[in-house]
Amino acid sequence: MSKRDYYEVLSVAKDANPADIKAAYRKLAMKYHPDRNPDDKSAEDKFKEGSEAYEVLSDSEKRARYDRFGHQGVGNQGFQDVNDIFSSFGSIFEDFFGFSGGGSSGRVRRGADLRYDMAVEFDEAVFGVERVVELERPVRCDTCTGSGAKPGSGRTVCRTCGGQGQVNRAQGFFAIRTTCHSCGGEGTTIDKPCEDCRGQGRLNKKRKLTVKVPAGVDSGVRLRLTGEGEPGPAGGPSGDLYVVLHVKESDRFVRDGLDLIVEQPIGIAQASLGCTVKIKTLDGEADVEVPSGTQSGDRITLAGSGVPHLKGVGRGDMHVEMRVVVPKKLTKEQRELLQKYAEISKEDTMSLPGGFFHRMFSQE
């Protein structure tokens, strides 16, 4: 199949200046880069085609030969393997387009972070708790101390990159350093791999860890255990372990940030005359004075009886929400007393179908 005209590939005029050609190629590369088009062979081919076109048109000598003789004038441009092209762009694509094309700095690399989800009871989240958890995760190989090399042999400097982990390569208008294929970016190679970890420098093992949950945490809080993640390659530092907390709901309290809400049922006489009720708080029982005339939904606030602040300074409040309970059944004496109250208060209860007293007396 014949190649398309390079100017047509980049959608530029034949008299386009270098800046226009560069901008056109950048637009094409961003559109068809495989990171944005996974498993799309058509996009991959267009990316290769655009890179080849820019390779020629960005070079004044190659462009002059192409303008005079066409594809014959620049010979067989033959591109390297597409995967190598993608890795070549490294941090340049990350800077321009917001994604990375690969590459490595050759420096000692930190291990990956790990996540562990842990459920805690409501009281444990409020007051804090210390838990011992057991999890299986990669740990540094004791035999080779994480180097991956058989004891006594060690690692040697990579002959291909000279220990840099990268090799220089020209690609279009980019100044490119690609990951060394010989050492995988480590900068060193192993002649005799460790027999226990087979050159990986780490093994999966079960380990017990102590997790200290501070008072006042809530669902979604992440606790970081420094250095408890995966060990870095070739003896690099370990990543961190993040413990994500999931707090179970209380059967009595509703949490709102640092505040707690609790519902307290009271009778109509208590609400009307006022009373003292015992409320279960986080710190035990407390006497709460209910003023006369309290309505359903009224709240009484107990300052400083809520959830402790994570930083250890102060606490939230507890809000006691009153719920006036109307009795479903009354004794004869209770009905008579309430009817007497209604008469004194000039409440025409019997004339209200479905009303409170109407319902009670209609049951007789």
C-alpha positions in Angstrom: 0.0 0.0 0.0 1.4 3.4 -1.0 2.2 6.0 1.7 0.0 9.0 2.1 1.5 12.4 1.5 3.2 13.6 4.7 1.6 17.1 4.5 -1.8 15.4 4.2 -1.0 13.2 7.2 -0.4 16.2 9.4 -3.2 18.3 7.7 -0.9 21.2 6.9 -0.1 23.2 3.7 3.1 22.5 1.8 4.3 26.0 2.7 3.6 25.5 6.4 6.3 26.9 8.7 8.0 24.7 11.4 5.8 26.0 14.2 2.6 25.0 12.3 4.1 21.5 11.6 5.0 21.1 15.2 1.6 22.2 16.4 -0.1 19.9 13.9 1.9 16.9 15.0 1.3 17.6 18.6 -2.4 17.7 18.0 -2.3 14.4 16.1 -0.1 12.7 18.7 -2.5 13.7 21.5 -5.5 12.4 19.6 -4.1 9.1 18.6 -1.8 8.2 21.4 -2.5 4.6 22.5 -2.9 5.7 26.2 -6.0 7.4 25.0 -7.0 4.7 22.5 -6.3 1.3 24.2 -6.5 -1.7 21.9 -7.2 0.5 18.9 -5.0 -0.7 16.0 -6.3 2.1 13.7 -5.2 4.8 16.2 -1.9 3.1 16.6 -1.2 3.1 12.9 -2.2 6.8 12.6 0.2 7.6 15.5 3.0 5.9 13.7 2.2 7.5 10.4 2.1 11.0 12.0 5.4 10.4 13.8 7.0 9.3 10.5 5.7 12.4 8.8 7.0 14.7 11.4 10.3 13.0 11.4 10.8 14.1 7.8 9.0 17.5 7.7 10.7 18.8 10.9 14.1 18.3 9.4 14.9 20.9 6.8 17.2 18.7 4.7 14.8 15.7 4.7 11.9 18.0 4.0 13.7 19.6 1.0 14.5 16.1 -0.4 10.9 15.0 0.2 9.5 18.1 -1.5 11.7 17.4 -4.6 11.6 13.6 -4.9 8.7 12.5 -2.6 9.0 9.4 -0.5 11.8 8.2 -2.7 13.9 11.1 -1.6 13.9 10.3 2.1 14.4 6.5 1.6 12.8 3.9 3.9 12.2 5.7 7.1 11.4 2.4 8.9 10.1 3.1 12.4 11.1 1.0 15.4 8.6 -1.2 17.2 5.5 0.8 18.2 5.9 0.0 21.9 9.3 1.5 21.8 7.9 4.6 20.2 5.4 5.0 23.0 7.9 4.5 25.8 10.2 7.0 24.0 8.1 10.0 24.9 8.3 9.6 28.6 7.6 12.6 30.7 7.2 14.9 27.6 3.8 13.5 26.9 2.9 13.8 30.6 3.9 17.5 30.5 2.1 18.3 27.3 -1.0 16.0 27.4 -1.5 14.9 31.0 -0.5 11.2 30.5 2.8 9.3 30.6 4.3 7.2 27.8 6.7 5.3 30.0 10.4 5.7 30.6 12.5 5.5 33.8 15.0 7.7 35.5 17.3 4.9 36.4 17.3 6.0 40.0 16.5 3.9 43.0 12.7 3.5 42.9 10.3 3.4 45.8 7.9 0.5 46.2 4.2 0.7 45.5 1.7 1.8 48.2 -0.9 -0.7 49.5 -4.4 -0.4 50.8 -6.2 -2.3 53.5 -9.9 -1.8 54.4 -10.7 -2.2 58.1 -14.1 -2.1 59.7 -14.4 -0.6 63.2 -17.2 -0.4 65.7 -18.9 2.9 66.4 -17.4 3.1 70.0 -14.0 2.2 68.7 -14.1 5.0 66.2 -15.2 7.5 68.9 -12.7 6.5 71.6 -9.9 5.0 69.5 -8.6 1.5 69.5 -5.5 -0.5 68.8 -5.9 -3.4 66.4 -3.6 -6.2 65.3 -4.2 -7.2 61.7 -2.7 -10.0 59.7 -2.2 -9.6 55.9 -0.2 -11.2 53.2 1.9 -8.8 51.2 5.3 -8.6 49.4 8.2 -8.3 51.8 11.9 -7.9 51.2 13.7 -11.1 50.7 16.0 -11.8 53.7 18.3 -14.0 51.7 19.4 -11.3 49.2 18.3 -8.3 51.3 16.2 -7.2 48.4 18.9 -7.0 45.8 17.6 -10.0 43.9 21.1 -11.3 43.5 22.4 -14.6 44.9 24.4 -13.9 48.1 28.0 -13.3 47.3 27.4 -12.4 43.6 25.7 -8.9 43.8 24.5 -6.8 40.9 26.6 -5.4 38.1 26.4 -2.1 36.2 24.4 -2.5 33.0 26.7 -2.5 30.0 24.0 -1.1 27.7 23.2 2.1 29.6 26.2 2.4 31.8 24.1 2.4 34.9 21.8 5.2 33.9 18.7 3.1 33.3 18.1 5.0 30.1 19.5 5.4 26.7 19.4 8.4 24.4 17.3 8.3 21.3 16.1 10.9 18.8 12.4 10.9 17.9 10.8 13.7 16.0 11.1 17.1 17.7 11.5 15.5 21.1 14.8 15.1 23.0 14.2 11.5 24.2 15.7 9.2 26.8 14.2 5.7 26.6 14.1 3.0 29.2 17.0 0.6 28.8 15.8 -2.7 27.6 18.7 -4.6 29.1 18.1 -3.7 32.7 14.5 -2.5 32.6 15.5 0.9 33.9 17.3 -0.4 37.0 20.8 0.5 35.9 22.1 -2.8 37.1 21.7 -6.4 36.0 21.9 -9.7 37.9 24.3 -12.4 36.8 23.2 -15.0 39.4 19.6 -14.5 40.7 18.7 -15.3 44.3 17.3 -18.8 44.5 14.7 -17.9 47.1 13.0 -14.9 45.4 14.2 -15.8 41.8 15.8 -12.4 41.3 12.7 -10.4 42.4 14.1 -9.2 45.7 10.8 -9.9 47.5 8.5 -12.6 48.6 4.8 -12.8 49.7 4.5 -13.4 53.4 1.9 -13.1 56.1 2.7 -10.5 58.7 1.0 -9.0 61.7 0.8 -5.3 62.1 -0.5 -3.1 64.9 -2.9 -0.4 63.7 -3.6 2.5 66.1 -6.9 4.1 65.4 -7.1 7.5 67.0 -10.3 8.8 68.7 -12.7 10.7 66.5 -12.2 9.0 63.2 -15.0 8.5 60.7 -15.6 6.4 57.6 -13.2 7.2 54.8 -10.3 8.2 57.1 -7.0 6.8 55.9 -4.2 5.9 58.3 -0.8 5.7 56.8 1.7 3.1 58.0 5.0 4.4 56.6 7.3 1.8 55.0 4.7 -1.0 55.3 3.9 -1.1 51.6 5.7 -3.1 48.8 9.5 -3.1 48.9 11.1 -1.1 46.1 12.9 -3.0 43.3 16.6 -3.7 43.6 16.6 -2.9 47.3 14.7 0.4 46.9 12.7 1.9 49.8 9.3 0.4 50.6 6.0 2.2 49.9 3.4 2.9 52.5 0.3 1.0 53.7 -2.9 3.0 53.8 -5.6 1.6 56.2 -9.0 2.8 55.1 -11.5 2.9 57.9 -15.2 1.9 57.6 -17.2 2.8 60.8 -20.3 0.8 61.6 -23.4 2.7 62.5 -24.6 3.0 66.1 -27.9 1.6 67.1 -28.6 4.6 69.3 -26.6 7.6 68.1 -26.7 9.4 64.7 -23.4 11.0 63.9 -23.2 14.4 62.2 -19.5 15.3 62.0 -18.4 15.7 65.6 -21.9 16.1 66.9 -24.2 13.3 68.0 -28.0 13.2 67.8 -30.1 10.9 70.0 -33.9 10.6 70.1 -35.6 10.6 73.5 -39.3 9.6 73.9 -41.3 11.4 76.6 -45.0 11.3 77.5 -47.5 14.1 76.9 -47.6 14.9 80.6 -43.8 15.1 80.8 -43.7 17.3 77.8 -46.5 19.6 79.2 -45.3 19.8 82.8 -41.5 19.4 82.3 -39.4 16.6 83.8 -35.9 15.1 84.3 -34.9 12.2 82.0 -31.8 10.1 82.1 -29.9 10.1 78.8 -27.2 7.6 77.8 -24.1 9.6 76.6 -20.7 8.5 75.4 -19.5 9.0 79.0 -22.3 7.3 80.8 -25.8 8.5 81.9 -26.6 12.1 82.4 -29.7 13.9 83.8 -31.4 16.2 81.3 -33.9 18.8 82.4 -36.9 18.9 80.0 -38.7 22.2 80.2 -42.5 22.4 80.4 -44.2 22.9 77.0 -41.6 20.9 75.1 -42.8 19.9 71.6 -41.9 16.9 69.5 -38.7 17.7 67.6 -37.3 20.2 70.2 -33.7 19.7 70.9 -31.7 20.0 74.1 -27.9 20.4 73.6 -25.3 18.9 75.8 -22.2 20.8 75.0 -18.9 18.9 74.8 -20.6 15.5 74.9 -20.0 14.6 71.3 -17.2 13.0 69.3 -13.6 14.0 70.2 -11.7 16.0 67.6 -9.1 14.0 65.7 -6.5 16.5 66.7 -7.3 15.9 70.3 -8.6 19.4 71.0 -12.2 19.7 72.2 -15.3 17.6 71.4 -18.6 18.1 69.5 -22.0 18.4 71.1 -24.8 15.9 71.8 -28.3 17.0 70.7 -31.2 15.3 72.5 -34.2 15.4 70.2 -37.5 15.0 72.1 -40.3 12.8 70.7 -43.6 13.2 72.4 -45.4 9.9 72.5 -49.2 9.8 72.4 -50.6 6.7 74.1 -52.5 4.3 71.9 -54.6 3.0 74.7 -56.0 4.7 77.8 -57.6 3.5 81.0 -61.1 4.9 81.9 -59.5 7.1 84.5 -57.0 8.5 82.1 -59.7 9.3 79.6 -61.8 11.0 82.1 -58.8 13.2 83.3 -57.9 14.1 79.7 -61.5 14.9 78.9 -61.6 17.1 82.0 -58.5 18.8 80.7 -60.1 19.3 77.3 -63.2 20.8 78.9 -61.1 23.2 81.0 -59.1 24.1 78.0 -62.2 24.5 75.9 -61.0 22.0 73.4 -64.0 20.6 71.4 -62.4 17.2 70.9 -65.6 15.3 70.0 -66.4 17.5 67.0 -63.1 16.6 65.3 -63.5 13.4 63.3 -60.2 11.5 63.6 -59.0 13.7 66.4 -57.1 12.4 69.4 -60.0 12.3 71.9 -62.5 11.4 69.3 -60.5 8.2 68.5 -60.1 7.3 72.1 -63.8 7.7 73.0 -65.0 6.0 69.9 -63.2 2.8 71.0 -65.5 2.4 74.0 
